[in-house]
Amino acid sequence: MRGRGPLVAETERMMREAGLVDIALEPKLEYVQAMACMQHPFYETIVAHLPEGTTPVDYITSLDISARKPS
């Protein structure tokens, strides 16, 4: 696989460095699990590149992200 997105901790760090406060990062595991149920082609491509015994949920997450800029 080519690259990777930022880790959840890196995302939070970048948000704090940008001066945001009240940061909330809520994982949405159901997003990746839904791709498996639908046999989504993107999901199948990911699975083909993973170590045996692992699934995309072990590596990928979708997040609901919220924060605010202090006044």
TIMI-350461 format. One record per atom (N, C-alpha, C): residue in three letters; atom name; residue number from 1; x, y, z. Coordinates in Angstrom, 1 decimal, always signed. Example, Ala and Ser with C-alpha at 12.3 -4.5 7.8 and 13.67 -1.06 7.14 Angstrom:
BEGIN
@rest = ALA	atom = N	nr = 1	X = +13.2	Y = -5.7	Z = +7.8 .
@rest = ALA	atom = CA	nr = 1	X = +12.3	Y = -4.5	Z = +7.8 .
@rest = ALA	atom = C	nr = 1	X = +13.2	Y = -3.3	Z = +7.8 .
@rest = SER	atom = N	nr = 2	X = +12.8	Y = -2.2	Z = +7.1 .
@rest = SER	atom = CA	nr = 2	X = +13.7	Y = -1.1	Z = +7.1 .
@rest = SER	atom = C	nr = 2	X = +12.9	Y = +0.0	Z = +7.9 .
***
This chain:
BEGIN
@rest = MET	atom = N	nr = 1	X = +0.8	Y = -1.2	Z = +0.0 .
@rest = MET	atom = CA	nr = 1	X = +0.0	Y = +0.0	Z = +0.0 .
@rest = MET	atom = C	nr = 1	X = +0.9	Y = +1.2	Z = +0.0 .
@rest = ARG	atom = N	nr = 2	X = +0.4	Y = +2.3	Z = -0.6 .
@rest = ARG	atom = CA	nr = 2	X = +1.3	Y = +3.5	Z = -0.8 .
@rest = ARG	atom = C	nr = 2	X = +1.6	Y = +4.2	Z = +0.5 .
@rest = GLY	atom = N	nr = 3	X = +0.7	Y = +4.7	Z = +1.2 .
@rest = GLY	atom = CA	nr = 3	X = +1.0	Y = +5.6	Z = +2.3 .
@rest = GLY	atom = C	nr = 3	X = +0.1	Y = +5.3	Z = +3.4 .
@rest = ARG	atom = N	nr = 4	X = +0.1	Y = +6.2	Z = +4.3 .
@rest = ARG	atom = CA	nr = 4	X = -0.9	Y = +6.1	Z = +5.4 .
@rest = ARG	atom = C	nr = 4	X = -1.4	Y = +7.4	Z = +5.8 .
@rest = GLY	atom = N	nr = 5	X = -2.5	Y = +7.5	Z = +6.4 .
@rest = GLY	atom = CA	nr = 5	X = -3.1	Y = +8.7	Z = +7.0 .
@rest = GLY	atom = C	nr = 5	X = -2.5	Y = +8.8	Z = +8.4 .
@rest = PRO	atom = N	nr = 6	X = -2.8	Y = +9.9	Z = +9.0 .
@rest = PRO	atom = CA	nr = 6	X = -2.3	Y = +10.2	Z = +10.3 .
@rest = PRO	atom = C	nr = 6	X = -2.9	Y = +9.2	Z = +11.3 .
@rest = LEU	atom = N	nr = 7	X = -2.2	Y = +8.9	Z = +12.4 .
@rest = LEU	atom = CA	nr = 7	X = -2.8	Y = +8.1	Z = +13.5 .
@rest = LEU	atom = C	nr = 7	X = -3.8	Y = +9.0	Z = +14.2 .
@rest = VAL	atom = N	nr = 8	X = -4.7	Y = +8.5	Z = +15.0 .
@rest = VAL	atom = CA	nr = 8	X = -5.6	Y = +9.3	Z = +15.7 .
@rest = VAL	atom = C	nr = 8	X = -4.9	Y = +10.2	Z = +16.6 .
@rest = ALA	atom = N	nr = 9	X = -3.9	Y = +9.7	Z = +17.3 .
@rest = ALA	atom = CA	nr = 9	X = -3.1	Y = +10.6	Z = +18.2 .
@rest = ALA	atom = C	nr = 9	X = -2.4	Y = +11.7	Z = +17.5 .
@rest = GLU	atom = N	nr = 10	X = -1.9	Y = +11.5	Z = +16.2 .
@rest = GLU	atom = CA	nr = 10	X = -1.3	Y = +12.5	Z = +15.4 .
@rest = GLU	atom = C	nr = 10	X = -2.4	Y = +13.6	Z = +15.0 .
@rest = THR	atom = N	nr = 11	X = -3.6	Y = +13.1	Z = +14.7 .
@rest = THR	atom = CA	nr = 11	X = -4.6	Y = +14.0	Z = +14.3 .
@rest = THR	atom = C	nr = 11	X = -4.9	Y = +15.0	Z = +15.5 .
@rest = GLU	atom = N	nr = 12	X = -5.1	Y = +14.4	Z = +16.7 .
@rest = GLU	atom = CA	nr = 12	X = -5.3	Y = +15.2	Z = +17.9 .
@rest = GLU	atom = C	nr = 12	X = -4.2	Y = +16.2	Z = +18.1 .
@rest = ARG	atom = N	nr = 13	X = -3.0	Y = +15.7	Z = +18.0 .
@rest = ARG	atom = CA	nr = 13	X = -1.8	Y = +16.6	Z = +18.2 .
@rest = ARG	atom = C	nr = 13	X = -1.8	Y = +17.8	Z = +17.2 .
@rest = MET	atom = N	nr = 14	X = -2.1	Y = +17.5	Z = +16.0 .
@rest = MET	atom = CA	nr = 14	X = -2.1	Y = +18.6	Z = +15.0 .
@rest = MET	atom = C	nr = 14	X = -3.2	Y = +19.6	Z = +15.3 .
@rest = MET	atom = N	nr = 15	X = -4.4	Y = +19.1	Z = +15.8 .
@rest = MET	atom = CA	nr = 15	X = -5.5	Y = +20.0	Z = +16.1 .
@rest = MET	atom = C	nr = 15	X = -5.1	Y = +20.9	Z = +17.3 .
@rest = ARG	atom = N	nr = 16	X = -4.4	Y = +20.3	Z = +18.3 .
@rest = ARG	atom = CA	nr = 16	X = -4.0	Y = +21.1	Z = +19.4 .
@rest = ARG	atom = C	nr = 16	X = -2.9	Y = +22.2	Z = +19.0 .
@rest = GLU	atom = N	nr = 17	X = -2.0	Y = +21.7	Z = +18.1 .
@rest = GLU	atom = CA	nr = 17	X = -1.0	Y = +22.6	Z = +17.7 .
@rest = GLU	atom = C	nr = 17	X = -1.6	Y = +23.8	Z = +16.8 .
@rest = ALA	atom = N	nr = 18	X = -2.7	Y = +23.5	Z = +16.2 .
@rest = ALA	atom = CA	nr = 18	X = -3.4	Y = +24.6	Z = +15.5 .
@rest = ALA	atom = C	nr = 18	X = -4.2	Y = +25.5	Z = +16.4 .
@rest = GLY	atom = N	nr = 19	X = -4.2	Y = +25.2	Z = +17.7 .
@rest = GLY	atom = CA	nr = 19	X = -4.9	Y = +26.1	Z = +18.6 .
@rest = GLY	atom = C	nr = 19	X = -6.3	Y = +25.7	Z = +18.9 .
@rest = LEU	atom = N	nr = 20	X = -6.8	Y = +24.6	Z = +18.4 .
@rest = LEU	atom = CA	nr = 20	X = -8.2	Y = +24.2	Z = +18.7 .
@rest = LEU	atom = C	nr = 20	X = -8.3	Y = +23.6	Z = +20.1 .
@rest = VAL	atom = N	nr = 21	X = -9.5	Y = +23.8	Z = +20.6 .
@rest = VAL	atom = CA	nr = 21	X = -9.8	Y = +23.3	Z = +22.0 .
@rest = VAL	atom = C	nr = 21	X = -11.1	Y = +22.4	Z = +21.9 .
@rest = ASP	atom = N	nr = 22	X = -11.4	Y = +21.8	Z = +23.1 .
@rest = ASP	atom = CA	nr = 22	X = -12.6	Y = +21.0	Z = +23.1 .
@rest = ASP	atom = C	nr = 22	X = -12.7	Y = +20.0	Z = +22.0 .
@rest = ILE	atom = N	nr = 23	X = -11.5	Y = +19.3	Z = +21.8 .
@rest = ILE	atom = CA	nr = 23	X = -11.4	Y = +18.3	Z = +20.7 .
@rest = ILE	atom = C	nr = 23	X = -12.0	Y = +17.0	Z = +21.1 .
@rest = ALA	atom = N	nr = 24	X = -12.8	Y = +16.5	Z = +20.2 .
@rest = ALA	atom = CA	nr = 24	X = -13.5	Y = +15.2	Z = +20.4 .
@rest = ALA	atom = C	nr = 24	X = -13.2	Y = +14.4	Z = +19.2 .
@rest = LEU	atom = N	nr = 25	X = -12.6	Y = +13.2	Z = +19.3 .
@rest = LEU	atom = CA	nr = 25	X = -12.4	Y = +12.3	Z = +18.2 .
@rest = LEU	atom = C	nr = 25	X = -13.1	Y = +11.0	Z = +18.6 .
@rest = GLU	atom = N	nr = 26	X = -14.2	Y = +10.7	Z = +17.9 .
@rest = GLU	atom = CA	nr = 26	X = -15.0	Y = +9.5	Z = +18.2 .
@rest = GLU	atom = C	nr = 26	X = -14.8	Y = +8.5	Z = +17.0 .
@rest = PRO	atom = N	nr = 27	X = -14.2	Y = +7.3	Z = +17.3 .
@rest = PRO	atom = CA	nr = 27	X = -14.1	Y = +6.3	Z = +16.2 .
@rest = PRO	atom = C	nr = 27	X = -15.4	Y = +5.8	Z = +15.8 .
@rest = LYS	atom = N	nr = 28	X = -15.5	Y = +5.6	Z = +14.5 .
@rest = LYS	atom = CA	nr = 28	X = -16.7	Y = +5.0	Z = +13.9 .
@rest = LYS	atom = C	nr = 28	X = -16.3	Y = +3.7	Z = +13.2 .
@rest = LEU	atom = N	nr = 29	X = -16.1	Y = +2.6	Z = +14.0 .
@rest = LEU	atom = CA	nr = 29	X = -15.7	Y = +1.3	Z = +13.5 .
@rest = LEU	atom = C	nr = 29	X = -16.7	Y = +0.8	Z = +12.6 .
@rest = GLU	atom = N	nr = 30	X = -18.0	Y = +1.1	Z = +12.7 .
@rest = GLU	atom = CA	nr = 30	X = -19.0	Y = +0.6	Z = +11.9 .
@rest = GLU	atom = C	nr = 30	X = -18.9	Y = +0.9	Z = +10.4 .
@rest = TYR	atom = N	nr = 31	X = -18.2	Y = +2.0	Z = +10.1 .
@rest = TYR	atom = CA	nr = 31	X = -17.9	Y = +2.4	Z = +8.7 .
@rest = TYR	atom = C	nr = 31	X = -17.1	Y = +1.3	Z = +8.0 .
@rest = VAL	atom = N	nr = 32	X = -16.0	Y = +0.9	Z = +8.6 .
@rest = VAL	atom = CA	nr = 32	X = -15.1	Y = -0.1	Z = +8.0 .
@rest = VAL	atom = C	nr = 32	X = -15.8	Y = -1.4	Z = +8.0 .
@rest = GLN	atom = N	nr = 33	X = -16.5	Y = -1.8	Z = +9.1 .
@rest = GLN	atom = CA	nr = 33	X = -17.2	Y = -3.0	Z = +9.2 .
@rest = GLN	atom = C	nr = 33	X = -18.3	Y = -3.1	Z = +8.1 .
@rest = ALA	atom = N	nr = 34	X = -19.0	Y = -2.0	Z = +7.8 .
@rest = ALA	atom = CA	nr = 34	X = -20.0	Y = -1.9	Z = +6.7 .
@rest = ALA	atom = C	nr = 34	X = -19.4	Y = -2.2	Z = +5.4 .
@rest = MET	atom = N	nr = 35	X = -18.2	Y = -1.8	Z = +5.1 .
@rest = MET	atom = CA	nr = 35	X = -17.6	Y = -2.1	Z = +3.8 .
@rest = MET	atom = C	nr = 35	X = -17.4	Y = -3.6	Z = +3.7 .
@rest = ALA	atom = N	nr = 36	X = -17.1	Y = -4.3	Z = +4.8 .
@rest = ALA	atom = CA	nr = 36	X = -16.9	Y = -5.7	Z = +4.7 .
@rest = ALA	atom = C	nr = 36	X = -18.2	Y = -6.4	Z = +4.4 .
@rest = CYS	atom = N	nr = 37	X = -19.3	Y = -6.0	Z = +5.0 .
@rest = CYS	atom = CA	nr = 37	X = -20.6	Y = -6.6	Z = +4.8 .
@rest = CYS	atom = C	nr = 37	X = -21.1	Y = -6.4	Z = +3.3 .
@rest = MET	atom = N	nr = 38	X = -20.7	Y = -5.3	Z = +2.7 .
@rest = MET	atom = CA	nr = 38	X = -21.2	Y = -5.0	Z = +1.4 .
@rest = MET	atom = C	nr = 38	X = -20.2	Y = -5.5	Z = +0.3 .
@rest = GLN	atom = N	nr = 39	X = -19.1	Y = -6.2	Z = +0.8 .
@rest = GLN	atom = CA	nr = 39	X = -18.1	Y = -6.7	Z = -0.1 .
@rest = GLN	atom = C	nr = 39	X = -17.6	Y = -5.5	Z = -1.0 .
@rest = HIS	atom = N	nr = 40	X = -17.3	Y = -4.4	Z = -0.5 .
@rest = HIS	atom = CA	nr = 40	X = -16.9	Y = -3.2	Z = -1.2 .
@rest = HIS	atom = C	nr = 40	X = -15.6	Y = -3.5	Z = -1.9 .
@rest = PRO	atom = N	nr = 41	X = -15.4	Y = -3.1	Z = -3.1 .
@rest = PRO	atom = CA	nr = 41	X = -14.1	Y = -3.4	Z = -3.8 .
@rest = PRO	atom = C	nr = 41	X = -12.9	Y = -2.8	Z = -3.1 .
@rest = PHE	atom = N	nr = 42	X = -13.0	Y = -1.6	Z = -2.6 .
@rest = PHE	atom = CA	nr = 42	X = -11.9	Y = -1.0	Z = -1.8 .
@rest = PHE	atom = C	nr = 42	X = -11.5	Y = -1.8	Z = -0.6 .
@rest = TYR	atom = N	nr = 43	X = -12.5	Y = -2.4	Z = +0.1 .
@rest = TYR	atom = CA	nr = 43	X = -12.3	Y = -3.2	Z = +1.2 .
@rest = TYR	atom = C	nr = 43	X = -11.5	Y = -4.5	Z = +0.8 .
@rest = GLU	atom = N	nr = 44	X = -11.9	Y = -5.1	Z = -0.3 .
@rest = GLU	atom = CA	nr = 44	X = -11.3	Y = -6.3	Z = -0.8 .
@rest = GLU	atom = C	nr = 44	X = -9.8	Y = -6.0	Z = -1.2 .
@rest = THR	atom = N	nr = 45	X = -9.5	Y = -4.9	Z = -1.7 .
@rest = THR	atom = CA	nr = 45	X = -8.2	Y = -4.5	Z = -2.1 .
@rest = THR	atom = C	nr = 45	X = -7.3	Y = -4.4	Z = -0.8 .
@rest = ILE	atom = N	nr = 46	X = -7.9	Y = -3.7	Z = +0.2 .
@rest = ILE	atom = CA	nr = 46	X = -7.1	Y = -3.6	Z = +1.4 .
@rest = ILE	atom = C	nr = 46	X = -6.8	Y = -4.9	Z = +2.1 .
@rest = VAL	atom = N	nr = 47	X = -7.8	Y = -5.8	Z = +2.1 .
@rest = VAL	atom = CA	nr = 47	X = -7.7	Y = -7.1	Z = +2.7 .
@rest = VAL	atom = C	nr = 47	X = -6.6	Y = -7.9	Z = +2.1 .
@rest = ALA	atom = N	nr = 48	X = -6.4	Y = -7.8	Z = +0.8 .
@rest = ALA	atom = CA	nr = 48	X = -5.4	Y = -8.5	Z = +0.0 .
@rest = ALA	atom = C	nr = 48	X = -4.0	Y = -8.1	Z = +0.4 .
@rest = HIS	atom = N	nr = 49	X = -3.8	Y = -7.0	Z = +1.0 .
@rest = HIS	atom = CA	nr = 49	X = -2.5	Y = -6.5	Z = +1.4 .
@rest = HIS	atom = C	nr = 49	X = -2.2	Y = -6.6	Z = +2.9 .
@rest = LEU	atom = N	nr = 50	X = -3.1	Y = -7.1	Z = +3.7 .
@rest = LEU	atom = CA	nr = 50	X = -2.9	Y = -7.2	Z = +5.1 .
@rest = LEU	atom = C	nr = 50	X = -2.3	Y = -8.5	Z = +5.5 .
@rest = PRO	atom = N	nr = 51	X = -1.5	Y = -8.5	Z = +6.6 .
@rest = PRO	atom = CA	nr = 51	X = -1.0	Y = -9.8	Z = +7.2 .
@rest = PRO	atom = C	nr = 51	X = -2.2	Y = -10.8	Z = +7.5 .
@rest = GLU	atom = N	nr = 52	X = -1.9	Y = -12.0	Z = +7.3 .
@rest = GLU	atom = CA	nr = 52	X = -2.9	Y = -13.0	Z = +7.6 .
@rest = GLU	atom = C	nr = 52	X = -3.4	Y = -12.9	Z = +9.1 .
@rest = GLY	atom = N	nr = 53	X = -4.7	Y = -13.1	Z = +9.2 .
@rest = GLY	atom = CA	nr = 53	X = -5.3	Y = -13.0	Z = +10.6 .
@rest = GLY	atom = C	nr = 53	X = -5.6	Y = -11.6	Z = +11.0 .
@rest = THR	atom = N	nr = 54	X = -5.4	Y = -10.6	Z = +10.2 .
@rest = THR	atom = CA	nr = 54	X = -5.8	Y = -9.3	Z = +10.5 .
@rest = THR	atom = C	nr = 54	X = -6.9	Y = -8.8	Z = +9.6 .
@rest = THR	atom = N	nr = 55	X = -7.6	Y = -7.7	Z = +10.0 .
@rest = THR	atom = CA	nr = 55	X = -8.7	Y = -7.2	Z = +9.2 .
@rest = THR	atom = C	nr = 55	X = -8.5	Y = -5.7	Z = +9.1 .
@rest = PRO	atom = N	nr = 56	X = -9.1	Y = -5.0	Z = +8.1 .
@rest = PRO	atom = CA	nr = 56	X = -9.0	Y = -3.6	Z = +8.0 .
@rest = PRO	atom = C	nr = 56	X = -9.3	Y = -2.8	Z = +9.3 .
@rest = VAL	atom = N	nr = 57	X = -10.2	Y = -3.4	Z = +10.1 .
@rest = VAL	atom = CA	nr = 57	X = -10.6	Y = -2.7	Z = +11.4 .
@rest = VAL	atom = C	nr = 57	X = -9.4	Y = -2.6	Z = +12.3 .
@rest = ASP	atom = N	nr = 58	X = -8.4	Y = -3.5	Z = +12.2 .
@rest = ASP	atom = CA	nr = 58	X = -7.2	Y = -3.4	Z = +13.0 .
@rest = ASP	atom = C	nr = 58	X = -6.3	Y = -2.2	Z = +12.6 .
@rest = TYR	atom = N	nr = 59	X = -6.5	Y = -1.7	Z = +11.5 .
@rest = TYR	atom = CA	nr = 59	X = -5.7	Y = -0.6	Z = +11.0 .
@rest = TYR	atom = C	nr = 59	X = -6.4	Y = +0.7	Z = +10.6 .
@rest = ILE	atom = N	nr = 60	X = -7.6	Y = +0.6	Z = +10.2 .
@rest = ILE	atom = CA	nr = 60	X = -8.3	Y = +1.8	Z = +9.6 .
@rest = ILE	atom = C	nr = 60	X = -9.5	Y = +2.2	Z = +10.6 .
@rest = THR	atom = N	nr = 61	X = -9.6	Y = +3.5	Z = +10.7 .
@rest = THR	atom = CA	nr = 61	X = -10.8	Y = +4.0	Z = +11.4 .
@rest = THR	atom = C	nr = 61	X = -11.4	Y = +5.2	Z = +10.7 .
@rest = SER	atom = N	nr = 62	X = -12.6	Y = +5.4	Z = +10.9 .
@rest = SER	atom = CA	nr = 62	X = -13.3	Y = +6.6	Z = +10.5 .
@rest = SER	atom = C	nr = 62	X = -13.6	Y = +7.3	Z = +11.8 .
@rest = LEU	atom = N	nr = 63	X = -13.5	Y = +8.6	Z = +11.8 .
@rest = LEU	atom = CA	nr = 63	X = -13.7	Y = +9.4	Z = +13.0 .
@rest = LEU	atom = C	nr = 63	X = -14.8	Y = +10.5	Z = +12.8 .
@rest = ASP	atom = N	nr = 64	X = -15.5	Y = +10.7	Z = +13.8 .
@rest = ASP	atom = CA	nr = 64	X = -16.3	Y = +11.9	Z = +13.9 .
@rest = ASP	atom = C	nr = 64	X = -15.4	Y = +12.9	Z = +14.7 .
@rest = ILE	atom = N	nr = 65	X = -15.1	Y = +14.0	Z = +14.1 .
@rest = ILE	atom = CA	nr = 65	X = -14.2	Y = +15.0	Z = +14.7 .
@rest = ILE	atom = C	nr = 65	X = -14.9	Y = +16.3	Z = +14.9 .
@rest = SER	atom = N	nr = 66	X = -14.7	Y = +16.8	Z = +16.2 .
@rest = SER	atom = CA	nr = 66	X = -15.2	Y = +18.1	Z = +16.4 .
@rest = SER	atom = C	nr = 66	X = -14.2	Y = +18.9	Z = +17.3 .
@rest = ALA	atom = N	nr = 67	X = -14.2	Y = +20.2	Z = +17.2 .
@rest = ALA	atom = CA	nr = 67	X = -13.3	Y = +21.0	Z = +18.0 .
@rest = ALA	atom = C	nr = 67	X = -13.8	Y = +22.5	Z = +17.8 .
@rest = ARG	atom = N	nr = 68	X = -13.3	Y = +23.3	Z = +18.6 .
@rest = ARG	atom = CA	nr = 68	X = -13.7	Y = +24.7	Z = +18.4 .
@rest = ARG	atom = C	nr = 68	X = -12.4	Y = +25.6	Z = +18.5 .
@rest = LYS	atom = N	nr = 69	X = -12.5	Y = +26.7	Z = +17.9 .
@rest = LYS	atom = CA	nr = 69	X = -11.4	Y = +27.7	Z = +17.9 .
@rest = LYS	atom = C	nr = 69	X = -11.8	Y = +28.6	Z = +19.1 .
@rest = PRO	atom = N	nr = 70	X = -10.8	Y = +28.8	Z = +20.1 .
@rest = PRO	atom = CA	nr = 70	X = -11.1	Y = +29.6	Z = +21.2 .
@rest = PRO	atom = C	nr = 70	X = -11.4	Y = +31.1	Z = +20.8 .
@rest = SER	atom = N	nr = 71	X = -12.2	Y = +31.7	Z = +21.6 .
@rest = SER	atom = CA	nr = 71	X = -12.5	Y = +33.1	Z = +21.3 .
@rest = SER	atom = C	nr = 71	X = -11.5	Y = +34.1	Z = +21.8 .
***
